[in-house]
């Protein structure tokens, strides 16, 4: 990759990777835009709790963020609160899963 960047294919390795992933996604037909809504933490918490009730079992925070249209960082902050309050539990410490 470094050679390609030095040859002018991209301004940086990070940009090269973004371009390559974008091209791959286009060819694979998996490009999809996610519209994120501007929601407060309390509103996000209500939506996350409701989502977890409707989807029992193992839930990935990034999938939940995508389905709800809420920024992943906000969903993760809510999940951390719920973990601290013991309202949800981690399925495993080795992966980013939570269990409702």
C-alpha positions in Angstrom: 0.0 0.0 0.0 2.8 2.4 0.8 4.1 2.1 -2.7 0.7 2.9 -4.2 0.4 6.0 -1.9 3.9 7.2 -2.9 2.9 6.6 -6.5 0.0 9.0 -6.1 -3.0 6.6 -5.8 -4.1 8.3 -2.6 -2.8 11.0 -0.2 -2.4 8.6 2.7 -2.7 4.9 3.6 -6.0 5.7 5.4 -7.4 7.3 2.3 -6.2 4.4 0.2 -8.0 1.9 2.5 -11.2 4.0 2.5 -11.2 4.1 -1.3 -10.5 0.4 -1.6 -13.2 -0.5 0.8 -15.6 1.8 -1.0 -14.8 0.2 -4.4 -15.2 -3.3 -2.9 -18.5 -2.4 -1.4 -19.8 -0.9 -4.7 -18.8 -4.0 -6.6 -20.3 -6.3 -4.0 -23.5 -4.3 -4.0 -23.5 -3.6 -0.3 -23.4 0.1 -0.3 -26.1 1.5 1.9 -26.4 4.9 3.5 -27.5 5.2 7.1 -29.2 8.4 8.1 -28.4 9.3 11.7 -31.0 11.2 13.7 -30.0 13.9 16.2 -31.3 12.4 19.5 -30.6 13.2 23.2 -29.0 10.6 25.5 -32.4 10.2 27.4 -34.2 9.7 24.1 -31.6 7.3 22.9 -31.8 5.3 26.1 -35.5 4.9 25.7 -35.1 3.7 22.2 -32.3 1.3 23.1 -34.2 -0.2 26.0 -37.3 -0.6 23.7 -35.1 -2.2 21.0 -33.6 -4.6 23.5 -37.1 -5.7 24.8 -38.2 -6.4 21.2 -35.0 -8.2 20.3 -34.1 -10.6 23.1 -30.8 -12.5 23.1 -27.5 -11.3 21.9 -27.5 -7.8 20.4 -24.5 -6.0 18.8 -24.4 -2.3 19.6 -23.4 -1.4 16.0 -26.3 -3.2 14.5 -28.6 -1.6 17.1 -27.2 1.9 16.2 -27.8 1.2 12.5 -31.4 0.0 13.0 -32.3 2.9 15.2 -30.4 5.5 13.2 -28.5 6.7 16.2 -24.8 7.4 16.3 -22.8 4.3 17.5 -21.0 6.3 20.1 -24.3 7.4 21.7 -25.7 3.8 21.6 -22.4 2.6 23.2 -22.7 5.2 26.0 -26.2 4.1 26.7 -25.2 0.4 26.7 -22.4 1.2 29.2 -24.9 3.0 31.4 -27.2 -0.1 31.2 -24.3 -2.4 32.0 -23.3 -0.3 35.1 -27.0 -0.4 36.2 -27.0 -4.2 35.6 -30.0 -3.8 33.3 -28.1 -5.7 30.6 -25.2 -8.1 30.7 -22.3 -8.8 28.4 -22.5 -12.1 26.6 -18.7 -12.4 26.7 -15.8 -10.2 27.6 -14.0 -11.3 24.5 -16.5 -9.7 22.1 -18.6 -6.5 21.9 -21.9 -8.2 22.6 -24.6 -7.4 25.1 -27.5 -9.6 26.2 -30.9 -8.2 27.1 
